[in-house]
Amino acid sequence: MAKTSAVERNRKRQKMAERYAAKRAELKTIARDQSKPVEERFAAQLKLAQLPRNSAPTRIRNRCEVTGRPRGFYRKLKMSRIALRELASSGFIPGMVKSSW
């Protein structure tokens, strides 16, 4: 089980990224638009830099929904490999059986 503080910090980052997503996308399009004047693009870049760091989606860490483990994460299931194996062995995931060859 991961530290509660780390899981909560990540949730805070997710909420902040959602809150600032529209504003960040708007500023990015202005900053990347080559047809706009240089001053306007630079001003958009400065405004983008003034946004909170935790509002950037790259700062969000993929964590297991069950345990909060940051590594061995399956995106499709939003779960770590260890939690997946435990749930599959317990029979809580329908259709998943232990592999043997």
Biopython code that builds the backbone (N, CA, C, O; Angstrom):
import numpy as np
from Bio.PDB.StructureBuilder import StructureBuilder

atoms = [
    (1, "MET", "N", (0.842, -1.180, 0.000)),
    (1, "MET", "CA", (0.000, 0.000, 0.000)),
    (1, "MET", "C", (0.886, 1.242, 0.000)),
    (1, "MET", "O", (1.827, 1.359, 0.785)),
    (2, "ALA", "N", (0.563, 2.151, -0.889)),
    (2, "ALA", "CA", (1.354, 3.377, -1.011)),
    (2, "ALA", "C", (1.009, 4.343, 0.120)),
    (2, "ALA", "O", (-0.019, 4.222, 0.786)),
    (3, "LYS", "N", (1.906, 5.302, 0.306)),
    (3, "LYS", "CA", (1.654, 6.315, 1.322)),
    (3, "LYS", "C", (0.404, 7.111, 0.941)),
    (3, "LYS", "O", (0.220, 7.466, -0.224)),
    (4, "THR", "N", (-0.431, 7.382, 1.902)),
    (4, "THR", "CA", (-1.664, 8.117, 1.662)),
    (4, "THR", "C", (-1.370, 9.512, 1.144)),
    (4, "THR", "O", (-2.102, 10.033, 0.303)),
    (5, "SER", "N", (-0.306, 10.117, 1.641)),
    (5, "SER", "CA", (0.040, 11.469, 1.211)),
    (5, "SER", "C", (0.395, 11.504, -0.276)),
    (5, "SER", "O", (0.046, 12.459, -0.971)),
    (6, "ALA", "N", (1.081, 10.481, -0.766)),
    (6, "ALA", "CA", (1.454, 10.430, -2.181)),
    (6, "ALA", "C", (0.228, 10.254, -3.066)),
    (6, "ALA", "O", (0.129, 10.870, -4.127)),
    (7, "VAL", "N", (-0.700, 9.418, -2.632)),
    (7, "VAL", "CA", (-1.933, 9.192, -3.391)),
    (7, "VAL", "C", (-2.765, 10.468, -3.418)),
    (7, "VAL", "O", (-3.289, 10.838, -4.468)),
    (8, "GLU", "N", (-2.892, 11.136, -2.293)),
    (8, "GLU", "CA", (-3.670, 12.377, -2.222)),
    (8, "GLU", "C", (-3.026, 13.490, -3.041)),
    (8, "GLU", "O", (-3.728, 14.269, -3.684)),
    (9, "ARG", "N", (-1.719, 13.571, -3.024)),
    (9, "ARG", "CA", (-0.996, 14.570, -3.814)),
    (9, "ARG", "C", (-1.284, 14.358, -5.297)),
    (9, "ARG", "O", (-1.477, 15.318, -6.043)),
    (10, "ASN", "N", (-1.313, 13.098, -5.718)),
    (10, "ASN", "CA", (-1.602, 12.780, -7.110)),
    (10, "ASN", "C", (-3.046, 13.138, -7.466)),
    (10, "ASN", "O", (-3.304, 13.639, -8.561)),
    (11, "ARG", "N", (-3.984, 12.887, -6.560)),
    (11, "ARG", "CA", (-5.388, 13.253, -6.803)),
    (11, "ARG", "C", (-5.547, 14.765, -6.924)),
    (11, "ARG", "O", (-6.323, 15.258, -7.743)),
    (12, "LYS", "N", (-4.803, 15.487, -6.096)),
    (12, "LYS", "CA", (-4.816, 16.942, -6.158)),
    (12, "LYS", "C", (-4.317, 17.427, -7.523)),
    (12, "LYS", "O", (-4.873, 18.359, -8.105)),
    (13, "ARG", "N", (-3.268, 16.782, -8.018)),
    (13, "ARG", "CA", (-2.730, 17.135, -9.331)),
    (13, "ARG", "C", (-3.732, 16.838, -10.437)),
    (13, "ARG", "O", (-3.852, 17.609, -11.389)),
    (14, "GLN", "N", (-4.461, 15.716, -10.319)),
    (14, "GLN", "CA", (-5.459, 15.367, -11.330)),
    (14, "GLN", "C", (-6.577, 16.406, -11.378)),
    (14, "GLN", "O", (-6.997, 16.824, -12.457)),
    (15, "LYS", "N", (-7.056, 16.818, -10.205)),
    (15, "LYS", "CA", (-8.120, 17.824, -10.152)),
    (15, "LYS", "C", (-7.646, 19.156, -10.725)),
    (15, "LYS", "O", (-8.374, 19.821, -11.462)),
    (16, "MET", "N", (-6.414, 19.537, -10.378)),
    (16, "MET", "CA", (-5.871, 20.800, -10.854)),
    (16, "MET", "C", (-5.661, 20.769, -12.365)),
    (16, "MET", "O", (-5.896, 21.771, -13.041)),
    (17, "ALA", "N", (-5.224, 19.636, -12.900)),
    (17, "ALA", "CA", (-5.025, 19.503, -14.341)),
    (17, "ALA", "C", (-6.351, 19.629, -15.081)),
    (17, "ALA", "O", (-6.413, 20.240, -16.148)),
    (18, "GLU", "N", (-7.409, 19.054, -14.521)),
    (18, "GLU", "CA", (-8.731, 19.159, -15.130)),
    (18, "GLU", "C", (-9.239, 20.597, -15.089)),
    (18, "GLU", "O", (-9.848, 21.074, -16.047)),
    (19, "ARG", "N", (-8.987, 21.284, -13.978)),
    (19, "ARG", "CA", (-9.464, 22.641, -13.805)),
    (19, "ARG", "C", (-8.812, 23.608, -14.802)),
    (19, "ARG", "O", (-9.475, 24.496, -15.338)),
    (20, "TYR", "N", (-7.513, 23.428, -15.043)),
    (20, "TYR", "CA", (-6.767, 24.349, -15.893)),
    (20, "TYR", "C", (-6.597, 23.845, -17.330)),
    (20, "TYR", "O", (-5.900, 24.486, -18.117)),
    (21, "ALA", "N", (-7.205, 22.731, -17.688)),
    (21, "ALA", "CA", (-6.987, 22.129, -19.007)),
    (21, "ALA", "C", (-7.383, 23.063, -20.147)),
    (21, "ALA", "O", (-6.633, 23.210, -21.113)),
    (22, "ALA", "N", (-8.536, 23.686, -20.047)),
    (22, "ALA", "CA", (-9.013, 24.561, -21.127)),
    (22, "ALA", "C", (-8.114, 25.780, -21.283)),
    (22, "ALA", "O", (-7.727, 26.137, -22.395)),
    (23, "LYS", "N", (-7.786, 26.412, -20.170)),
    (23, "LYS", "CA", (-6.940, 27.604, -20.208)),
    (23, "LYS", "C", (-5.549, 27.269, -20.754)),
    (23, "LYS", "O", (-4.990, 28.019, -21.554)),
    (24, "ARG", "N", (-5.005, 26.145, -20.317)),
    (24, "ARG", "CA", (-3.682, 25.714, -20.760)),
    (24, "ARG", "C", (-3.689, 25.416, -22.265)),
    (24, "ARG", "O", (-2.754, 25.784, -22.976)),
    (25, "ALA", "N", (-4.742, 24.752, -22.746)),
    (25, "ALA", "CA", (-4.839, 24.432, -24.175)),
    (25, "ALA", "C", (-4.963, 25.709, -25.010)),
    (25, "ALA", "O", (-4.359, 25.819, -26.077)),
    (26, "GLU", "N", (-5.739, 26.661, -24.527)),
    (26, "GLU", "CA", (-5.918, 27.929, -25.242)),
    (26, "GLU", "C", (-4.586, 28.687, -25.355)),
    (26, "GLU", "O", (-4.233, 29.178, -26.427)),
    (27, "LEU", "N", (-3.855, 28.774, -24.239)),
    (27, "LEU", "CA", (-2.568, 29.471, -24.249)),
    (27, "LEU", "C", (-1.543, 28.751, -25.126)),
    (27, "LEU", "O", (-0.728, 29.394, -25.789)),
    (28, "LYS", "N", (-1.585, 27.428, -25.129)),
    (28, "LYS", "CA", (-0.650, 26.669, -25.958)),
    (28, "LYS", "C", (-0.916, 26.903, -27.440)),
    (28, "LYS", "O", (0.026, 27.038, -28.221)),
    (29, "THR", "N", (-2.184, 26.952, -27.838)),
    (29, "THR", "CA", (-2.490, 27.188, -29.252)),
    (29, "THR", "C", (-2.028, 28.577, -29.685)),
    (29, "THR", "O", (-1.532, 28.744, -30.799)),
    (30, "ILE", "N", (-2.187, 29.571, -28.818)),
    (30, "ILE", "CA", (-1.719, 30.926, -29.139)),
    (30, "ILE", "C", (-0.194, 30.941, -29.240)),
    (30, "ILE", "O", (0.356, 31.536, -30.167)),
    (31, "ALA", "N", (0.490, 30.297, -28.302)),
    (31, "ALA", "CA", (1.950, 30.310, -28.283)),
    (31, "ALA", "C", (2.559, 29.571, -29.477)),
    (31, "ALA", "O", (3.663, 29.903, -29.907)),
    (32, "ARG", "N", (1.864, 28.588, -30.009)),
    (32, "ARG", "CA", (2.403, 27.800, -31.121)),
    (32, "ARG", "C", (1.979, 28.313, -32.497)),
    (32, "ARG", "O", (2.510, 27.867, -33.514)),
    (33, "ASP", "N", (1.025, 29.247, -32.537)),
    (33, "ASP", "CA", (0.505, 29.761, -33.804)),
    (33, "ASP", "C", (1.525, 30.704, -34.450)),
    (33, "ASP", "O", (1.770, 31.796, -33.938)),
    (34, "GLN", "N", (2.113, 30.289, -35.561)),
    (34, "GLN", "CA", (3.150, 31.068, -36.235)),
    (34, "GLN", "C", (2.600, 32.326, -36.910)),
    (34, "GLN", "O", (3.353, 33.256, -37.196)),
    (35, "SER", "N", (1.277, 32.356, -37.167)),
    (35, "SER", "CA", (0.694, 33.515, -37.834)),
    (35, "SER", "C", (0.497, 34.704, -36.891)),
    (35, "SER", "O", (0.330, 35.834, -37.350)),
    (36, "LYS", "N", (0.516, 34.460, -35.587)),
    (36, "LYS", "CA", (0.352, 35.534, -34.601)),
    (36, "LYS", "C", (1.661, 36.293, -34.441)),
    (36, "LYS", "O", (2.732, 35.750, -34.712)),
    (37, "PRO", "N", (1.578, 37.569, -33.995)),
    (37, "PRO", "CA", (2.811, 38.330, -33.766)),
    (37, "PRO", "C", (3.641, 37.747, -32.620)),
    (37, "PRO", "O", (3.112, 37.086, -31.726)),
    (38, "VAL", "N", (4.933, 38.002, -32.664)),
    (38, "VAL", "CA", (5.872, 37.442, -31.694)),
    (38, "VAL", "C", (5.535, 37.905, -30.279)),
    (38, "VAL", "O", (5.632, 37.120, -29.336)),
    (39, "GLU", "N", (5.142, 39.165, -30.117)),
    (39, "GLU", "CA", (4.831, 39.707, -28.791)),
    (39, "GLU", "C", (3.649, 38.968, -28.160)),
    (39, "GLU", "O", (3.666, 38.646, -26.972)),
    (40, "GLU", "N", (2.625, 38.706, -28.973)),
    (40, "GLU", "CA", (1.430, 38.014, -28.467)),
    (40, "GLU", "C", (1.767, 36.578, -28.077)),
    (40, "GLU", "O", (1.294, 36.076, -27.057)),
    (41, "ARG", "N", (2.582, 35.926, -28.891)),
    (41, "ARG", "CA", (2.987, 34.558, -28.581)),
    (41, "ARG", "C", (3.839, 34.505, -27.321)),
    (41, "ARG", "O", (3.691, 33.596, -26.505)),
    (42, "PHE", "N", (4.719, 35.466, -27.165)),
    (42, "PHE", "CA", (5.572, 35.523, -25.979)),
    (42, "PHE", "C", (4.744, 35.783, -24.722)),
    (42, "PHE", "O", (4.998, 35.196, -23.671)),
    (43, "ALA", "N", (3.753, 36.670, -24.840)),
    (43, "ALA", "CA", (2.867, 36.955, -23.702)),
    (43, "ALA", "C", (2.085, 35.702, -23.298)),
    (43, "ALA", "O", (1.897, 35.440, -22.110)),
    (44, "ALA", "N", (1.631, 34.932, -24.289)),
    (44, "ALA", "CA", (0.910, 33.684, -23.999)),
    (44, "ALA", "C", (1.837, 32.692, -23.310)),
    (44, "ALA", "O", (1.420, 31.973, -22.402)),
    (45, "GLN", "N", (3.083, 32.654, -23.738)),
    (45, "GLN", "CA", (4.063, 31.751, -23.126)),
    (45, "GLN", "C", (4.325, 32.133, -21.675)),
    (45, "GLN", "O", (4.455, 31.264, -20.814)),
    (46, "LEU", "N", (4.403, 33.438, -21.405)),
    (46, "LEU", "CA", (4.600, 33.905, -20.025)),
    (46, "LEU", "C", (3.398, 33.555, -19.141)),
    (46, "LEU", "O", (3.567, 33.134, -17.997)),
    (47, "LYS", "N", (2.182, 33.732, -19.678)),
    (47, "LYS", "CA", (0.975, 33.382, -18.917)),
    (47, "LYS", "C", (0.936, 31.879, -18.644)),
    (47, "LYS", "O", (0.517, 31.443, -17.571)),
    (48, "LEU", "N", (1.372, 31.105, -19.613)),
    (48, "LEU", "CA", (1.417, 29.652, -19.450)),
    (48, "LEU", "C", (2.403, 29.269, -18.348)),
    (48, "LEU", "O", (2.144, 28.348, -17.573)),
    (49, "ALA", "N", (3.527, 29.971, -18.280)),
    (49, "ALA", "CA", (4.532, 29.693, -17.256)),
    (49, "ALA", "C", (4.058, 30.108, -15.869)),
    (49, "ALA", "O", (4.544, 29.582, -14.868)),
    (50, "GLN", "N", (3.110, 31.049, -15.795)),
    (50, "GLN", "CA", (2.610, 31.509, -14.502)),
    (50, "GLN", "C", (1.530, 30.601, -13.922)),
    (50, "GLN", "O", (1.168, 30.736, -12.753)),
    (51, "LEU", "N", (1.012, 29.676, -14.731)),
    (51, "LEU", "CA", (0.023, 28.725, -14.216)),
    (51, "LEU", "C", (0.709, 27.813, -13.199)),
    (51, "LEU", "O", (1.923, 27.618, -13.263)),
    (52, "PRO", "N", (-0.057, 27.255, -12.265)),
    (52, "PRO", "CA", (0.540, 26.355, -11.272)),
    (52, "PRO", "C", (1.197, 25.147, -11.939)),
    (52, "PRO", "O", (0.681, 24.602, -12.914)),
    (53, "ARG", "N", (2.329, 24.747, -11.401)),
    (53, "ARG", "CA", (3.052, 23.607, -11.973)),
    (53, "ARG", "C", (2.229, 22.325, -11.916)),
    (53, "ARG", "O", (2.273, 21.513, -12.840)),
    (54, "ASN", "N", (1.493, 22.147, -10.850)),
    (54, "ASN", "CA", (0.714, 20.920, -10.696)),
    (54, "ASN", "C", (-0.486, 20.860, -11.635)),
    (54, "ASN", "O", (-1.194, 19.853, -11.662)),
    (55, "SER", "N", (-0.725, 21.916, -12.401)),
    (55, "SER", "CA", (-1.817, 21.877, -13.366)),
    (55, "SER", "C", (-1.381, 21.251, -14.684)),
    (55, "SER", "O", (-2.207, 21.052, -15.575)),
    (56, "ALA", "N", (-0.095, 20.938, -14.821)),
    (56, "ALA", "CA", (0.403, 20.282, -16.029)),
    (56, "ALA", "C", (0.084, 18.792, -15.979)),
    (56, "ALA", "O", (0.357, 18.140, -14.972)),
    (57, "PRO", "N", (-0.489, 18.243, -17.046)),
    (57, "PRO", "CA", (-0.854, 16.820, -17.021)),
    (57, "PRO", "C", (0.341, 15.879, -16.946)),
    (57, "PRO", "O", (0.176, 14.720, -16.566)),
    (58, "THR", "N", (1.532, 16.338, -17.295)),
    (58, "THR", "CA", (2.705, 15.460, -17.232)),
    (58, "THR", "C", (3.135, 15.184, -15.803)),
    (58, "THR", "O", (3.907, 14.254, -15.567)),
    (59, "ARG", "N", (2.662, 15.958, -14.853)),
    (59, "ARG", "CA", (3.039, 15.748, -13.454)),
    (59, "ARG", "C", (2.177, 14.694, -12.767)),
    (59, "ARG", "O", (2.447, 14.311, -11.628)),
    (60, "ILE", "N", (1.157, 14.235, -13.450)),
    (60, "ILE", "CA", (0.272, 13.201, -12.881)),
    (60, "ILE", "C", (0.949, 11.844, -13.044)),
    (60, "ILE", "O", (1.419, 11.503, -14.129)),
    (61, "ARG", "N", (0.995, 11.082, -11.972)),
    (61, "ARG", "CA", (1.615, 9.760, -11.976)),
    (61, "ARG", "C", (0.526, 8.707, -12.069)),
    (61, "ARG", "O", (-0.473, 8.785, -11.354)),
    (62, "ASN", "N", (0.704, 7.726, -12.939)),
    (62, "ASN", "CA", (-0.241, 6.616, -13.014)),
    (62, "ASN", "C", (-0.100, 5.771, -11.760)),
    (62, "ASN", "O", (0.981, 5.264, -11.462)),
    (63, "ARG", "N", (-1.178, 5.623, -11.037)),
    (63, "ARG", "CA", (-1.164, 4.838, -9.800)),
    (63, "ARG", "C", (-2.305, 3.837, -9.807)),
    (63, "ARG", "O", (-3.354, 4.075, -10.405)),
    (64, "CYS", "N", (-2.088, 2.721, -9.139)),
    (64, "CYS", "CA", (-3.095, 1.681, -9.006)),
    (64, "CYS", "C", (-4.292, 2.216, -8.231)),
    (64, "CYS", "O", (-4.128, 2.860, -7.194)),
    (65, "GLU", "N", (-5.501, 1.948, -8.734)),
    (65, "GLU", "CA", (-6.719, 2.402, -8.061)),
    (65, "GLU", "C", (-6.944, 1.641, -6.754)),
    (65, "GLU", "O", (-7.572, 2.162, -5.832)),
    (66, "VAL", "N", (-6.437, 0.420, -6.676)),
    (66, "VAL", "CA", (-6.657, -0.419, -5.500)),
    (66, "VAL", "C", (-5.648, -0.117, -4.403)),
    (66, "VAL", "O", (-6.021, 0.117, -3.253)),
    (67, "THR", "N", (-4.359, -0.124, -4.764)),
    (67, "THR", "CA", (-3.317, -0.005, -3.750)),
    (67, "THR", "C", (-2.562, 1.318, -3.775)),
    (67, "THR", "O", (-1.944, 1.688, -2.777)),
    (68, "GLY", "N", (-2.600, 2.035, -4.890)),
    (68, "GLY", "CA", (-1.848, 3.275, -5.001)),
    (68, "GLY", "C", (-0.419, 3.062, -5.463)),
    (68, "GLY", "O", (0.372, 4.005, -5.478)),
    (69, "ARG", "N", (-0.075, 1.837, -5.840)),
    (69, "ARG", "CA", (1.297, 1.514, -6.275)),
    (69, "ARG", "C", (1.608, 2.234, -7.587)),
    (69, "ARG", "O", (0.808, 2.192, -8.522)),
    (70, "PRO", "N", (2.777, 2.900, -7.660)),
    (70, "PRO", "CA", (3.087, 3.666, -8.856)),
    (70, "PRO", "C", (3.747, 2.862, -9.993)),
    (70, "PRO", "O", (3.802, 3.339, -11.126)),
    (71, "ARG", "N", (4.232, 1.689, -9.713)),
    (71, "ARG", "CA", (4.951, 0.918, -10.736)),
    (71, "ARG", "C", (4.200, -0.350, -11.101)),
    (71, "ARG", "O", (3.349, -0.822, -10.348)),
    (72, "GLY", "N", (4.523, -0.889, -12.257)),
    (72, "GLY", "CA", (3.859, -2.096, -12.723)),
    (72, "GLY", "C", (2.394, -1.831, -12.984)),
    (72, "GLY", "O", (1.535, -2.616, -12.583)),
    (73, "PHE", "N", (2.099, -0.720, -13.661)),
    (73, "PHE", "CA", (0.733, -0.224, -13.845)),
    (73, "PHE", "C", (0.204, -0.619, -15.222)),
    (73, "PHE", "O", (0.867, -0.394, -16.235)),
    (74, "TYR", "N", (-0.991, -1.208, -15.256)),
    (74, "TYR", "CA", (-1.677, -1.513, -16.514)),
    (74, "TYR", "C", (-2.693, -0.414, -16.770)),
    (74, "TYR", "O", (-3.652, -0.265, -16.012)),
    (75, "ARG", "N", (-2.491, 0.357, -17.833)),
    (75, "ARG", "CA", (-3.381, 1.487, -18.126)),
    (75, "ARG", "C", (-4.803, 1.042, -18.409)),
    (75, "ARG", "O", (-5.762, 1.685, -17.983)),
    (76, "LYS", "N", (-4.934, -0.050, -19.124)),
    (76, "LYS", "CA", (-6.252, -0.525, -19.523)),
    (76, "LYS", "C", (-7.126, -0.857, -18.313)),
    (76, "LYS", "O", (-8.339, -0.650, -18.339)),
    (77, "LEU", "N", (-6.505, -1.369, -17.265)),
    (77, "LEU", "CA", (-7.243, -1.789, -16.074)),
    (77, "LEU", "C", (-7.124, -0.795, -14.921)),
    (77, "LEU", "O", (-7.845, -0.911, -13.930)),
    (78, "LYS", "N", (-6.213, 0.189, -15.042)),
    (78, "LYS", "CA", (-5.936, 1.168, -13.982)),
    (78, "LYS", "C", (-5.568, 0.465, -12.681)),
    (78, "LYS", "O", (-6.040, 0.810, -11.597)),
    (79, "MET", "N", (-4.696, -0.544, -12.840)),
    (79, "MET", "CA", (-4.355, -1.386, -11.702)),
    (79, "MET", "C", (-2.914, -1.863, -11.831)),
    (79, "MET", "O", (-2.392, -1.999, -12.938)),
    (80, "SER", "N", (-2.281, -2.113, -10.698)),
    (80, "SER", "CA", (-0.918, -2.641, -10.740)),
    (80, "SER", "C", (-0.953, -4.138, -10.995)),
    (80, "SER", "O", (-1.985, -4.789, -10.829)),
    (81, "ARG", "N", (0.182, -4.667, -11.397)),
    (81, "ARG", "CA", (0.270, -6.090, -11.722)),
    (81, "ARG", "C", (0.003, -6.961, -10.507)),
    (81, "ARG", "O", (-0.557, -8.050, -10.630)),
    (82, "ILE", "N", (0.403, -6.484, -9.330)),
    (82, "ILE", "CA", (0.239, -7.276, -8.106)),
    (82, "ILE", "C", (-1.228, -7.333, -7.696)),
    (82, "ILE", "O", (-1.741, -8.399, -7.356)),
    (83, "ALA", "N", (-1.899, -6.188, -7.728)),
    (83, "ALA", "CA", (-3.320, -6.149, -7.381)),
    (83, "ALA", "C", (-4.137, -6.961, -8.382)),
    (83, "ALA", "O", (-5.092, -7.642, -8.009)),
    (84, "LEU", "N", (-3.753, -6.884, -9.655)),
    (84, "LEU", "CA", (-4.438, -7.655, -10.696)),
    (84, "LEU", "C", (-4.314, -9.148, -10.429)),
    (84, "LEU", "O", (-5.288, -9.892, -10.539)),
    (85, "ARG", "N", (-3.122, -9.573, -10.080)),
    (85, "ARG", "CA", (-2.905, -11.001, -9.818)),
    (85, "ARG", "C", (-3.698, -11.471, -8.608)),
    (85, "ARG", "O", (-4.287, -12.552, -8.628)),
    (86, "GLU", "N", (-3.715, -10.654, -7.548)),
    (86, "GLU", "CA", (-4.466, -11.037, -6.339)),
    (86, "GLU", "C", (-5.957, -11.135, -6.619)),
    (86, "GLU", "O", (-6.609, -12.089, -6.197)),
    (87, "LEU", "N", (-6.503, -10.145, -7.334)),
    (87, "LEU", "CA", (-7.931, -10.170, -7.643)),
    (87, "LEU", "C", (-8.281, -11.327, -8.582)),
    (87, "LEU", "O", (-9.332, -11.950, -8.434)),
    (88, "ALA", "N", (-7.399, -11.614, -9.549)),
    (88, "ALA", "CA", (-7.642, -12.719, -10.473)),
    (88, "ALA", "C", (-7.582, -14.063, -9.747)),
    (88, "ALA", "O", (-8.390, -14.950, -10.022)),
    (89, "SER", "N", (-6.642, -14.218, -8.831)),
    (89, "SER", "CA", (-6.522, -15.471, -8.078)),
    (89, "SER", "C", (-7.714, -15.680, -7.157)),
    (89, "SER", "O", (-8.127, -16.813, -6.909)),
    (90, "SER", "N", (-8.267, -14.577, -6.650)),
    (90, "SER", "CA", (-9.440, -14.664, -5.775)),
    (90, "SER", "C", (-10.725, -14.903, -6.550)),
    (90, "SER", "O", (-11.753, -15.248, -5.966)),
    (91, "GLY", "N", (-10.666, -14.718, -7.885)),
    (91, "GLY", "CA", (-11.849, -14.954, -8.710)),
    (91, "GLY", "C", (-12.732, -13.732, -8.860)),
    (91, "GLY", "O", (-13.896, -13.866, -9.236)),
    (92, "PHE", "N", (-12.221, -12.552, -8.579)),
    (92, "PHE", "CA", (-13.021, -11.334, -8.683)),
    (92, "PHE", "C", (-13.034, -10.730, -10.085)),
    (92, "PHE", "O", (-13.822, -9.827, -10.364)),
    (93, "ILE", "N", (-12.159, -11.225, -10.972)),
    (93, "ILE", "CA", (-12.132, -10.746, -12.347)),
    (93, "ILE", "C", (-12.651, -11.853, -13.233)),
    (93, "ILE", "O", (-11.961, -12.852, -13.439)),
    (94, "PRO", "N", (-13.873, -11.698, -13.772)),
    (94, "PRO", "CA", (-14.468, -12.781, -14.555)),
    (94, "PRO", "C", (-13.701, -13.044, -15.854)),
    (94, "PRO", "O", (-13.304, -12.116, -16.559)),
    (95, "GLY", "N", (-13.505, -14.317, -16.148)),
    (95, "GLY", "CA", (-12.842, -14.720, -17.392)),
    (95, "GLY", "C", (-11.336, -14.789, -17.297)),
    (95, "GLY", "O", (-10.695, -15.319, -18.204)),
    (96, "MET", "N", (-10.749, -14.275, -16.235)),
    (96, "MET", "CA", (-9.294, -14.299, -16.114)),
    (96, "MET", "C", (-8.879, -15.538, -15.336)),
    (96, "MET", "O", (-9.318, -15.767, -14.209)),
    (97, "VAL", "N", (-8.013, -16.335, -15.976)),
    (97, "VAL", "CA", (-7.529, -17.548, -15.343)),
    (97, "VAL", "C", (-6.004, -17.517, -15.316)),
    (97, "VAL", "O", (-5.371, -16.814, -16.105)),
    (98, "LYS", "N", (-5.439, -18.268, -14.423)),
    (98, "LYS", "CA", (-3.980, -18.342, -14.314)),
    (98, "LYS", "C", (-3.418, -19.053, -15.542)),
    (98, "LYS", "O", (-3.922, -20.091, -15.971)),
    (99, "SER", "N", (-2.373, -18.471, -16.086)),
    (99, "SER", "CA", (-1.770, -19.031, -17.282)),
    (99, "SER", "C", (-0.786, -20.137, -16.908)),
    (99, "SER", "O", (-0.064, -20.039, -15.915)),
    (100, "SER", "N", (-0.774, -21.179, -17.713)),
    (100, "SER", "CA", (0.235, -22.237, -17.517)),
    (100, "SER", "C", (0.556, -22.825, -18.873)),
    (100, "SER", "O", (-0.333, -23.012, -19.703)),
    (101, "TRP", "N", (1.838, -23.120, -19.103)),
    (101, "TRP", "CA", (2.268, -23.722, -20.378)),
    (101, "TRP", "C", (3.439, -24.639, -20.189)),
    (101, "TRP", "O", (3.926, -25.227, -21.155)),
]
sb = StructureBuilder()
sb.init_structure("model")
sb.init_model(0)
sb.init_chain("A")
sb.init_seg("    ")
for serial, (resi, resn, name, xyz) in enumerate(atoms, 1):
    if name == "N":
        sb.init_residue(resn, " ", resi, " ")
    sb.init_atom(name, np.array(xyz, "f"), 0.0, 1.0, " ", f" {name:<3s}", serial, name[0])
structure = sb.get_structure()
